[in-house]
Amino acid sequence: MTAMKRIRVPGSTANLGPGFDVLGLALKATSASHKFSVRLELHVEQLPQGSSVPGNCEIICKGEGEGTFSTACDENLVTKVALYVLRSHGIRGFPSPVRITMISGIPSSRGLGSSAAAVVAGVMLGNEIGQLNLSKERMFDYCLVVERHPDNVGAACHGGFIGAFMKLQAPPSEPSETLSKSLDEPPKDIASYHQFPLNTDVKMVVIIPDFHLATTDARGRLPQTYTLEDAVFNAQRCSLLPGLLGETPLNPAKISEAMRDRLHQPYRMALIPGFEEVLQRVKYEVYPGLLGVCLSGAGPSILALATNNFEQIAEAICAILREAQDIRYDWQVLEVDHDGATCCDV
């Protein structure tokens, strides 16, 4: 690597109600004035040979999580992933000294794909540092042996509105083992994804609370088994939702019903005070332009799909949430990011 590189990876939302571990949307801020850019950006520059940098990698973290993310290359998630990619190609570390400035505009542990973005950025970083010329599809495999959520990872990597499924349900090693010592390349074609058309009028209104919720904690609330009735309920809605969101004109009644869920949201209600009330009171019949409301990923952020009246919808949701928990809530109107992860010279 000679020229300075810029890697950009969008944040993402997943599930959209019934599409648990299936549906994902890459997100893009519609205005530079927004509090959150909803993307992770890396600036990678070559340092002079002989520079005294631990591990040949100097890390500077800015933006969301500044002061909390590690700046050690063997501890920071982005560089740990890059080291795994390099190691699997016989490169035992960063071959020459670099400075990596990480600028995160994705709130962490808020259901907006921050960890998926970090993993995708790490794979792209390893690809650039090692000059490996991996395709996006092959990088997707590397991402999925570390972050096994093809909905968020697929959206962050490829962009757009996607559906994805794992072909290989049990990759050969656990993510922690892969990152710490694996020398093996991942299997090929671990997952399949498909990009759905999305009606351009559809925007994502995201309500972001000022508290964190780890995905592991949210998943810990889920049962090990489900009834046939609940599985069929979600399968029916998940199969129709992508088509409904791509058609013109949009049908709020059908979309709202298709965004209902029985597999994960009911079990996570207690983790997000006020969310159950939001589902009961914020309806398309009351708020023109609203299509449906759901958790963003595992939460605690809440996603409303809408075509207009964004402020009215967001403020209604925030008001209900504040009744249940007196904390700060931010909201933004986001669009779909069609580019996914990118890398260019700067």
N, C-alpha and C positions, 0 to 999 in steps of 0.2 A: 504494500500500500504506500503510495507516494502523496497523492493529493489529499487535502482535508475532506472528510466524508460527513454527510449529514444523513442520519437514519431517522425516519419518522414512523411511528406506529400509532394508529388510532385506538382510543378506548372503545368499549363495546358494551352493549346490553344483551342479555340472553334470556331465553325461555319465552318471553312475551306472553306469559300466562301458561298455556298448555304445553308448550314445546320444551319441556324439561330436558336439558342436556342435548337439545336438537337444534333449536332456532337461535340465531344470533344476528345482531345488527351492528355494523361499524358506525361509530359516531363522529360527528364533526361540528365544532362550534360555528355558529352562524355570524358571530361578530367578534372582533378583536377586543371589544370592551368587556366580554364575558369574564367572570372570575376564573373559570376553568377553561383551558384550551382543549381539554379532553383528549390529549395525545401525549405520548412520550417521545422526546426528541433527544438524540445523541449527536454531539459534535465530536468527531474523532480526528485528532491531529497527531502527526508524527513528531516526536521529539528528537533532538540531535542524538546521534549515536554516542554511547558512553554516558548518557544522562543517568544519574543515580536515582532510580525509581523502583520501589519494591515491586517485584513481579513484573517489571517492565510496563507497569500500568498505573498511571496516576488518575484518580477518579475525583471529579467535582460534582456534587449533587446540588441541584437548585430546584425551586418550585415546591410542589406538594411533597411532603415527607422530608424536606430539607432538615438536616440535623438528626434524622432518625434512621436513614439508610446508611449501611456500612460503606466506607470508602476503601475497604480492603478488597483486592481483586478476587481473593479466594472466599469471600463472604458475601459480596454484593450479588444479588440474583442475576443481574444482566451479565456480569463478567464471569460468574460461575458457569452459566449456560454457554457463553462463548468459549470458555476453556474446555468444556466437554466436547463441543463441536471440533475444536482444534485437536484435542487429544484423540478423538476417534479417527482423525486423519494423520496420525503419527507426529503431530506437532505438540510438543510437551509444554507449551506456554506461549505467552505473547513473544513473538520472535524478535521484536525490536521495540524500543520504548515509545509509548503513546500516552497522550492525555485524552481522557474521555469526559466530556462535560454532559451530564445527564440532566435534562430539564423536564420535569414531570408536571403535566397539567391534568393528571387523572387522580382524583381523590382516592386514596387507598382504602381497602376494606369497606367499600361503599357500594359494591355491586356494579361497578363500571369497568371491569376488565383490567384493572391495574396490573395484576400478576400475569395475565395472559399477554399484555403488551410488553412487560419486562422480558418474558420468555422469548417472544417473537423478536424483540430487539436484540437479545443476546445471540440468537441463532444468526441473525443478519450480521451482527458484529463479528462473530467467528468466521462467517463466510467471507467477509471483506478482509479481515486481518490475515486470514490464511490464503486468500486469493483462490478460493475453492470452486467458484463458479457453479454453485448449487442452484438448481431451479427452485421456484417458489413451491412447487409440489413436493420436492425433496426436503426443503426446509420445513414444510408442514409436518413431515414425519419426525424430524428432530424436535420440533416443538411439542409434539404429542407424547413423546416418551417422558417429558418433564412435566407438562401441564395437560392432564388428561380430560380436558373439557373442549371437545371439538367445536362447540357453539361459539364460545368466546375466542378461542385460538383461530378458528376458521375465519371469523369476521375480522379480527385484527390483522391476520396475514393477508387475506385475499380481498377484504373490503366488501361492501354491499350488504344485502339482506340474504343470509345463507341458512341452509339446513345442512346438518352434517351427522354422520354416524361413524362409530368406530367399527372397523372390520376385525381388528385384533383386540379383543377385549382385555387381554392380560399381557401387556408388553413384558419383555424378558426380565426386567428388574424394576424395583421401586424407584420413584423419582430421586429420592435422596441418594440412593446407591448410584444411579446413573450420573448424577452431578459430581459425586465425590470421587469415584474411582473407575467408572466404566471406560473401557478402551474401544468398545464395539460401536460400529455404526448401527443406527436403528433399523428394524425391518423396513422394507419398502411398502408403500401403499397401505399405511396403517388405517387410514380413514378415507371416506368419500364425502364430498361436499357438493352442494348445488347452489348457485346464486339465483334468487327469485327476483323478478321485476317488482318494484315498489312504486305505487302511485306517487308522483312528484309532489302532490299536495300534502302528503303525510309528513308531519314533523313529530319529533320526539320531545315532549315536555318532561324534563327530569327534575324531580324534587330531591335535593341532596341534604340529608340531616347531618347535624354536627356531632355524629357519633359513629363509631366503627363497629362492624360486625364481620368477624372472620368467617370465610366460607366454610371452614371446618366446623365451626360452632353451628352454623345454619344447617349444614348437612347432618349434624349429630341429632337434630330434631326429627329427622325423617324416619318412618318405619322401615323395617326390613322387607315387609310383604304388603301387598295391596289387594283389595278386592277386585274381582273381574269387572264389576260394575264401574269402579273408579278408573281402571285401566282403559276400558272401552270409552268412557266419558272423555278422557283426555285424547285418546287416539282419534276420535271423531273430530274434535275441535282442532287439533294440531294439523290434521290432514287438509282442512278447509281454509285455515287462517292465511297461509301464504297466498293462495289464489284470491281471496277476498281483498287483501291489502294491495294487490296489483291491478285490480279492475277499475274501470271507469264507467259510470260513477261509483263512488264508494257507498257501501251500505252500512251505516252505523249500527243498525239493529243486529245484523248478522255478525259484524266484526266484534261488537261488544259481547255477544253470546259466545263467539268462538275464542275469546280471550279468557274465558273462565277456566279454572284449574282445580283439580282435586288431589294432585300428587305431591305438591310441595308447599304451596302458599298457606293452606289451612294449618299446617304444622309449624309454620314460622310466624304466625300472627302475634304470638306473645313476645317475640323478639323485636317487633316494630310497633310500639304503642300507637293506636289510632288507625292502623292500616285496615283493620276489619271494618271500622266505621267509614273509612274512605270508600271502600268497595260498595258499601250499602247506600251511601248518599251521593257520591259523585257519578252521575249517570248521564248517558247521552241525551236522554229525554229532557233533562234539566239544563244541560250546558251545551248549547249549539256548537258544533265543530268537534266535539269529543267523540272519539271512536271507541276507546276502552282504556282501562287502568289495570296495572299489574305491578308486581315487584320487578325491579331491575335486577336481573340475576338472582343472587341469594339475598338481596337487600343489603342495607336498609333503605337505599334509594328507591323511589317510586317512579314508575314510568307511565305517562299518559300519552297515548297516540291521539293526535288531533290535527285538524286542518285549519282552524282559526280560533279566536277567543282564547289565546294561550294564557294571557295574564289572568283572566277570570278563572280559568280552570286551575292554574297553578296556585293562585291565592286561596281558592276554595279548599284545595287539598292541604295546603299549609295551615290554614285555620283549624281544620279538623285535627291535624297532627298536634298542633300547639295546645289544643284542648286536652289532649292525652298526656303530653310531655312538653314542658316549657323549656325548649331549647331552640337554637337557631336552625332555620331551614333556608337554604339557597335554592333557587330554581333557574333553569336555563332552557331555552328552546334550541334543540339540536337538529341537524340534518343527517342523512346517511352519508358516510364517507365511502366513495366508490373506489378509491385508490388502494386502500389497505396499506400494508407496510411498504415503504419506499426507501431507496438509498441513492444518493447522488453526490457528485463532487460540488464543493463550494469554494 
